Amino acid sequence: MNARLDCYNAEPAPEWILDSGEYYRVVFRMSPVQTLARISMTIPPDVLRRADRIAKREGRSRSWVLADAVRRLPEPAPANLPRLDDSRRAQLRADLALSPTERVLAAERTAREVPVRRFAALFVTFDRFEDYLEWKRQESVGGR
């Protein structure tokens, strides 16, 4: 008889349980270690077929196979997000204390105070080197 895996910690069940016919009573009396969430997911058909083959071979459910695959993945590295300094955190607290109307008014005031950047002026192209020199000369005297 194949040793079935314990459904909560993936450890083989003790042989005495399998041999004595006690296995199913033990499993049904066990309380779940964790709560489960029902989800709906979309996966490619070939991945689904593979999960079904593994589930059949292991005598497990498709959900168990997919959950086990996720458990085996390494934990993602923590994101290196920029930290907020004290002044930015204080500004955020102050902004959150405003009502939605006050926030809109403050944003409008800020928009009026910040100079508009003209992105077209950031990109300048020339057909000839002489054209560049002429542009540079006019820029130095404040011509454009």
Secondary structure, 3 states (H helix, E strand, C coil): CCCCECCCCCCECCHHHHHHCCHHHHHHHCCCCCCCCCCCCCCCHHHHHHHHHHHHHHCCCHHHHHHHHHHHCCCCCCCCCCCCCHHHHHHHHHHHHCCHHHHHHHHHHHHHHCCCCCHHHHCCCCCCHHHHHHHHHHHHCCCC
